[in-house]
């Protein structure tokens, strides 16, 4: 479960922060909508795993890539759960 959550966090952040290319933009939106649809059915335990994966991704990004970090990617990792689920989350923490 943890490796799936980490992979999903990285994939969604990549899609939502990569450089725009008009040809791929619609496919990216469809992919994100599909992922969001599946995540809507996530259990609390699965959401906790996603939150932990987002926090880990954020720490790794800041620690390992300090000089090459993109602010938009760091910001996305910091608020991953809030961006995906909106209600009940502030950043990657339950409210």
C-alpha positions in Angstrom: 0.0 0.0 0.0 2.8 2.5 0.9 4.6 2.1 -2.5 1.3 2.5 -4.3 0.5 5.7 -2.4 4.0 7.1 -3.1 3.7 6.3 -6.8 0.4 7.9 -7.0 1.6 11.1 -5.2 4.5 11.4 -7.5 2.4 10.8 -10.6 -0.3 13.3 -9.7 2.3 16.0 -8.8 4.2 15.4 -12.0 1.0 15.7 -14.1 -0.2 18.8 -12.2 3.1 20.7 -12.3 4.8 19.7 -15.6 5.4 22.2 -18.3 2.3 22.8 -20.4 2.1 21.2 -23.8 -1.2 21.8 -25.6 -1.2 18.4 -27.2 -0.9 16.5 -23.9 -2.9 18.8 -21.7 -6.3 17.2 -22.3 -4.9 13.7 -21.7 -3.3 15.0 -18.4 -6.6 16.4 -17.3 -8.4 13.1 -18.1 -5.7 11.2 -16.2 -6.1 13.4 -13.1 -9.9 13.2 -13.2 -9.7 9.4 -13.4 -7.3 9.2 -10.5 -9.5 11.6 -8.4 -12.5 9.4 -9.2 -10.7 6.3 -7.8 -9.4 8.2 -4.8 -12.9 9.4 -3.9 -13.6 5.9 -2.7 -10.4 5.7 -0.6 -10.7 4.5 3.0 -9.5 6.5 5.9 -6.5 4.2 6.1 -5.7 4.7 2.4 -6.0 8.5 2.8 -3.6 8.3 5.8 -1.1 6.4 3.5 -1.5 9.0 0.8 -0.9 11.8 3.3 2.2 10.1 4.6 3.5 9.6 1.1 2.9 13.3 0.3 4.8 14.3 3.4 7.7 11.9 2.5 7.8 13.2 -1.1 8.0 16.8 0.2 10.8 16.0 2.7 12.8 14.1 0.0 12.3 16.9 -2.5 13.6 19.5 -0.1 16.4 17.4 1.4 17.8 15.8 -1.8 17.2 18.5 -4.4 17.7 21.7 -2.4 19.4 23.5 -5.2 17.2 22.3 -8.0 13.8 22.4 -6.3 10.8 23.9 -8.2 8.7 25.9 -5.9 5.4 24.8 -7.5 6.3 21.1 -6.9 7.2 21.8 -3.3 3.9 23.6 -2.8 2.0 20.8 -4.5 3.5 18.2 -2.1 2.8 20.4 0.9 -0.9 20.6 0.1 -1.4 17.4 -1.8 -4.3 16.0 0.3 -6.1 19.3 0.5 -5.8 19.7 -3.3 -7.2 16.2 -3.9 -9.9 15.9 -1.2 -10.5 19.6 -0.2 -12.9 19.1 2.7 -11.4 17.7 5.9 -7.8 18.6 5.1 -5.4 21.4 5.6 -2.3 20.7 3.7 -1.6 17.0 4.4 -3.2 17.1 7.8 -6.8 16.2 8.8 -8.8 19.1 10.2 
